[in-house]
Amino acid sequence: MLAQFLSIVIFAAFVTAAIFVSALRKTIGLLLVILGGIACLTFFGAIIGIPTILIGGLLLFI
């Protein structure tokens, strides 16, 4: 229970930091695009990889 709460708090802190710090937002976006591309190498990975690429592209170009 405590671990789930801490995970949510840490995730919210990272999202907030990504919104306000441009360099961090672009770094996270590029990382998501790369990881999504790697995930798309398999058929089942494409289910996760394509949305990951889209979200990373959104963060990268905002």
FIBA-889265 format. One record per atom (N, C-alpha, C): x, y, z. Coordinates in Angstrom, 3 decimals, always signed. Example, Ala and Ser with C-alpha at 12.3 -4.5 7.8 and 13.67 -1.06 7.14 Angstrom:
BEGIN
@u->+13.190&v->-5.690&w->+7.800;
@u->+12.300&v->-4.500&w->+7.800;
@u->+13.200&v->-3.300&w->+7.800;
@u->+12.850&v->-2.250&w->+7.080;
@u->+13.670&v->-1.060&w->+7.140;
@u->+12.900&v->+0.030&w->+7.870;
END
This chain:
BEGIN
@u->+0.821&v->-1.183&w->+0.000;
@u->+0.000&v->+0.000&w->+0.000;
@u->+0.869&v->+1.253&w->+0.000;
@u->+1.854&v->+1.263&w->+0.871;
@u->+2.746&v->+2.412&w->+0.959;
@u->+3.582&v->+2.545&w->-0.311;
@u->+4.009&v->+1.423&w->-0.857;
@u->+4.813&v->+1.456&w->-2.082;
@u->+4.001&v->+1.996&w->-3.252;
@u->+2.728&v->+1.644&w->-3.323;
@u->+1.874&v->+2.167&w->-4.393;
@u->+1.678&v->+3.664&w->-4.252;
@u->+1.478&v->+4.121&w->-3.045;
@u->+1.308&v->+5.552&w->-2.806;
@u->+2.572&v->+6.317&w->-3.179;
@u->+3.716&v->+5.799&w->-2.757;
@u->+4.980&v->+6.457&w->-3.097;
@u->+5.224&v->+6.454&w->-4.601;
@u->+4.858&v->+5.391&w->-5.273;
@u->+5.008&v->+5.333&w->-6.724;
@u->+4.162&v->+6.394&w->-7.407;
@u->+2.946&v->+6.568&w->-6.954;
@u->+2.067&v->+7.584&w->-7.536;
@u->+2.614&v->+8.984&w->-7.271;
@u->+3.118&v->+9.235&w->-6.079;
@u->+3.674&v->+10.542&w->-5.743;
@u->+4.917&v->+10.830&w->-6.582;
@u->+5.795&v->+9.848&w->-6.725;
@u->+7.012&v->+10.036&w->-7.519;
@u->+6.666&v->+10.234&w->-8.991;
@u->+5.696&v->+9.481&w->-9.498;
@u->+5.259&v->+9.649&w->-10.879;
@u->+4.694&v->+11.049&w->-11.100;
@u->+3.888&v->+11.534&w->-10.161;
@u->+3.321&v->+12.881&w->-10.276;
@u->+4.422&v->+13.938&w->-10.244;
@u->+5.448&v->+13.720&w->-9.434;
@u->+6.566&v->+14.672&w->-9.384;
@u->+7.311&v->+14.697&w->-10.710;
@u->+7.522&v->+13.531&w->-11.320;
@u->+8.200&v->+13.487&w->-12.614;
@u->+7.367&v->+14.151&w->-13.708;
@u->+6.066&v->+13.928&w->-13.697;
@u->+5.199&v->+14.557&w->-14.700;
@u->+5.205&v->+16.066&w->-14.528;
@u->+5.143&v->+16.531&w->-13.294;
@u->+5.182&v->+17.969&w->-13.038;
@u->+6.506&v->+18.561&w->-13.480;
@u->+7.602&v->+17.884&w->-13.192;
@u->+8.916&v->+18.375&w->-13.617;
@u->+9.017&v->+18.388&w->-15.138;
@u->+8.456&v->+17.403&w->-15.789;
@u->+8.520&v->+17.341&w->-17.250;
@u->+7.709&v->+18.457&w->-17.884;
@u->+6.636&v->+18.863&w->-17.248;
@u->+5.818&v->+19.935&w->-17.801;
@u->+6.535&v->+21.278&w->-17.690;
@u->+7.214&v->+21.526&w->-16.591;
@u->+7.802&v->+22.836&w->-16.350;
@u->+9.238&v->+22.990&w->-16.834;
@u->+9.960&v->+21.914&w->-17.056;
@u->+11.354&v->+21.998&w->-17.490;
@u->+11.436&v->+21.501&w->-18.930;
@u->+11.735&v->+22.406&w->-19.857;
@u->+11.706&v->+22.076&w->-21.282;
@u->+12.740&v->+21.009&w->-21.652;
@u->+13.951&v->+21.131&w->-21.123;
@u->+14.988&v->+20.160&w->-21.477;
@u->+14.620&v->+18.763&w->-21.003;
@u->+14.037&v->+18.656&w->-19.836;
@u->+13.632&v->+17.353&w->-19.306;
@u->+12.488&v->+16.777&w->-20.123;
@u->+11.540&v->+17.628&w->-20.529;
@u->+10.414&v->+17.183&w->-21.340;
@u->+10.893&v->+16.626&w->-22.680;
@u->+11.848&v->+17.311&w->-23.303;
@u->+12.359&v->+16.849&w->-24.587;
@u->+13.178&v->+15.570&w->-24.427;
@u->+13.901&v->+15.451&w->-23.337;
@u->+14.670&v->+14.238&w->-23.084;
@u->+13.750&v->+13.044&w->-22.868;
@u->+12.703&v->+13.224&w->-22.092;
@u->+11.740&v->+12.143&w->-21.857;
@u->+11.049&v->+11.772&w->-23.159;
@u->+10.702&v->+12.773&w->-23.978;
@u->+10.071&v->+12.508&w->-25.265;
@u->+10.959&v->+11.695&w->-26.178;
@u->+12.230&v->+12.058&w->-26.268;
@u->+13.165&v->+11.318&w->-27.112;
@u->+13.354&v->+9.896&w->-26.596;
@u->+13.444&v->+9.744&w->-25.286;
@u->+13.589&v->+8.418&w->-24.696;
@u->+12.371&v->+7.547&w->-24.997;
@u->+11.178&v->+8.120&w->-24.915;
@u->+9.972&v->+7.354&w->-25.210;
@u->+9.897&v->+6.961&w->-26.681;
@u->+10.339&v->+7.848&w->-27.571;
@u->+10.339&v->+7.505&w->-28.995;
@u->+11.299&v->+6.344&w->-29.257;
@u->+12.467&v->+6.391&w->-28.666;
@u->+13.458&v->+5.319&w->-28.865;
@u->+12.950&v->+3.999&w->-28.276;
@u->+12.423&v->+4.039&w->-27.052;
@u->+11.925&v->+2.810&w->-26.427;
@u->+10.714&v->+2.260&w->-27.173;
@u->+9.862&v->+3.137&w->-27.678;
@u->+8.725&v->+2.689&w->-28.471;
@u->+9.164&v->+2.030&w->-29.759;
@u->+10.210&v->+2.577&w->-30.390;
@u->+10.748&v->+1.963&w->-31.601;
@u->+11.320&v->+0.586&w->-31.344;
@u->+11.988&v->+0.430&w->-30.229;
@u->+12.544&v->-0.877&w->-29.868;
@u->+11.412&v->-1.860&w->-29.565;
@u->+10.375&v->-1.382&w->-28.893;
@u->+9.250&v->-2.255&w->-28.549;
@u->+8.500&v->-2.705&w->-29.796;
@u->+8.516&v->-1.905&w->-30.861;
@u->+7.772&v->-2.238&w->-32.077;
@u->+8.443&v->-3.324&w->-32.914;
@u->+9.537&v->-3.859&w->-32.466;
@u->+10.221&v->-4.902&w->-33.233;
@u->+9.435&v->-6.209&w->-33.240;
@u->+8.554&v->-6.393&w->-32.289;
@u->+7.702&v->-7.582&w->-32.281;
@u->+6.255&v->-7.152&w->-32.468;
@u->+5.420&v->-8.091&w->-32.873;
@u->+4.008&v->-7.772&w->-33.104;
@u->+3.322&v->-7.347&w->-31.814;
@u->+3.541&v->-8.085&w->-30.744;
@u->+2.901&v->-7.764&w->-29.476;
@u->+3.492&v->-6.497&w->-28.863;
@u->+4.742&v->-6.229&w->-29.157;
@u->+5.356&v->-4.997&w->-28.680;
@u->+4.804&v->-3.771&w->-29.360;
@u->+4.268&v->-3.942&w->-30.569;
@u->+3.692&v->-2.807&w->-31.298;
@u->+2.456&v->-2.274&w->-30.585;
@u->+1.773&v->-3.111&w->-29.836;
@u->+0.592&v->-2.672&w->-29.089;
@u->+0.991&v->-1.623&w->-28.055;
@u->+2.147&v->-1.777&w->-27.464;
@u->+2.651&v->-0.813&w->-26.489;
@u->+3.543&v->+0.226&w->-27.166;
@u->+4.277&v->-0.175&w->-28.182;
@u->+5.265&v->+0.701&w->-28.804;
@u->+4.676&v->+1.872&w->-29.563;
@u->+3.597&v->+1.654&w->-30.289;
@u->+3.012&v->+2.738&w->-31.093;
@u->+2.462&v->+3.865&w->-30.210;
@u->+1.680&v->+3.571&w->-29.159;
@u->+1.268&v->+4.676&w->-28.277;
@u->+2.449&v->+5.348&w->-27.583;
@u->+3.488&v->+4.573&w->-27.260;
@u->+4.667&v->+5.154&w->-26.634;
@u->+5.352&v->+6.134&w->-27.575;
@u->+5.440&v->+5.789&w->-28.847;
@u->+6.032&v->+6.693&w->-29.827;
@u->+5.194&v->+7.961&w->-29.959;
@u->+3.885&v->+7.815&w->-29.987;
@u->+3.011&v->+8.979&w->-30.112;
@u->+3.139&v->+9.922&w->-28.911;
@u->+3.154&v->+9.382&w->-27.717;
@u->+3.298&v->+10.210&w->-26.520;
@u->+4.686&v->+10.855&w->-26.480;
@u->+5.715&v->+10.098&w->-26.863;
@u->+7.066&v->+10.660&w->-26.898;
@u->+7.192&v->+11.767&w->-27.934;
@u->+6.574&v->+11.587&w->-29.096;
@u->+6.591&v->+12.631&w->-30.105;
@u->+5.869&v->+13.876&w->-29.651;
@u->+4.783&v->+13.695&w->-28.916;
@u->+4.052&v->+14.827&w->-28.387;
@u->+4.910&v->+15.612&w->-27.391;
@u->+5.592&v->+14.901&w->-26.497;
@u->+6.466&v->+15.577&w->-25.549;
@u->+7.680&v->+16.209&w->-26.232;
@u->+8.163&v->+15.569&w->-27.267;
@u->+9.371&v->+16.057&w->-27.939;
@u->+9.109&v->+17.335&w->-28.708;
@u->+7.957&v->+17.456&w->-29.314;
@u->+7.718&v->+18.597&w->-30.200;
@u->+6.837&v->+19.681&w->-29.595;
@u->+6.460&v->+19.552&w->-28.327;
@u->+5.691&v->+20.636&w->-27.673;
@u->+6.650&v->+21.724&w->-27.258;
END
